[in-house]
C-alpha cells in the first residue's frame, strides 16, 4: 500500500516535469532547424536583375546561369536610366548597364550588405571575364550607423516580441474584458512606436520619417492582437504557437539575412509574416521613396483584422455557453475565464502532495488548508473541489491523514472551494487568489446526524 501511495503522489511530478520540458524542447528544435536552415549558407536564389539593352541581357543571362545556376532571373530594359529606376522602385535588386564601354551595377545598400556583396561578387567576375572593371552605384544608401542594413530588423524585433509578451500578460488580467484589452494593446503599441522612433532617430540609426511611427504601431498591434485572439483557442499550447510564429519563424524571415538569399520556403514565409512585412514597409518609407509600402501595410492590417475576428469569435462562443446558464448574461461582454487563457506564467491547476518542508525545485502551494470535524480532529479523504466564478471545476483533490490539502497553478481572481465528506454537511468558502500570495482555507465539517438531533431538540 505504501509503494502504491508513493507512485500516486509521484504522478503529478512526472506530469509536471513533462509539461515543463515540452515547451523548451520544442522551442529548441524549432530554433535549431529554422535558424540553421535559413542562415547556414545564404546564396542567390532567383534574384531579379534588370540589364540595359536586349543584346547585353542575353550575354549576362548566359554567363550568370553558367556560374550561378538558378541564382538570377534576368530581364532586359531599355537603358541605364530604367535599370537604375527598377532598383529604386524595388522591381529588381540590381540593375546592370554598359555606359561608354564601362559596366555599371546599380544596387541598394538598404537591401542588406550581404546581398550587395553577393551581387558585386557575381558581376565583378562577369566584368573580369570580359576584361572590364565594374563600377558600383548605390541608389539607396543607408545611414552611416547602419552599414549592414539590418538596424530596421532589430527595431522591428523590439516592436514585435514585446507585443506577444503583452498579450500573455493581458491573459492574467482577469478583470479586463475584450474591449479593455484592445484599448490597452492600442495604447501600448502607440507608446512603443513613439519611443522606438525617437530612440532610433536620436541615435541616428535611421532617417527622420514620421510615417515610420505608423509601421511600428501596426506591427505591435498585429502581433499583440493576433496573440490575444489565438490564446483561447490554443489554450495550454499558446506559448508554443506564439513563440513559434513570432520568433522561430519570424526572425529568420525578417531580413537578418537578406530575404533574396534565403531558401525558397523562407522567402515564401516572408511574404506573410508581420515582422518581415514591417521591415519591408520601413525600408520603403526610409530609403526607397515609399516604393513597395502598400502591400506590407495591408498584410499587417490583415493580422490585426484576424486577431479582432478571433476575439469576436471567442466572445460569441462564450455568449452561447452563457446562454445555456443565464440568458441575460449572454448579452454582456464576459471576460475570458482564466482557466481557458493559460500563458507562460499561468500553469495548469494541480493538486500537490502536502509537505511541511518544501524541497528546492518543488512548486509552492497557492492554496492550502486543513479539514477537521466537530472535535477538531483531522478528516482523511475529504473531497476538496476548487471552482471558478462560473462554477466550472479547476482541480479536485482529497485530504491526507492529517486532514491537509494543497493546490497550485490557480488563476488570479475569486475561486470557490467546496469541501465534502460522507455523512457531513459540505462547506463552501470563497477566496481571492493573487499572484505571489499563498492563501489558506481551513474547514470544519459538522456531522449530519448530530446537527439533526440538535435541531430537533431546539424545535421542542
Secondary structure, DSSP 8 states (H G I E B T S, - for coil): -HHHHHHHHHHHHHHHHHHHHHHHHHHHHHHHHHHHHHHTT----SEEEEEESHHHHHHHHHHHHHHSTTTEEEEEESSHHHHHHHHHTTS-SEEEEEETTEEEEEE-GGG-HHHHHHHHHHHHHHHHHTT---EEEESS---TT-TTS-HHHHHHHHHHHHHHHHHHHHTT-TT--HHHHHHHHHHHHHHHHHHHHHHHHHTTSS---THHHHHHHHHHHHHHHHHHHHHHHHGGGHHHHHHIIIIIITTTTTTSS-GGGS-HHHHHHHTT-HHHHHHHHHHHHHHSTTTT-HHHHHHHHHHHHHHHHHHHHHHHHHHHHHHHH-TTGGGS-----GGGS--TT----EE----SS--TTS---SEEEEEE-TTS-B-TT-EEEEE-TTS-EEEEEE--TTSEEEEE---SEEEEEEEEETTEEEEEEEEEE-TT--EE--EE--BHHHHHHHHHHHH-
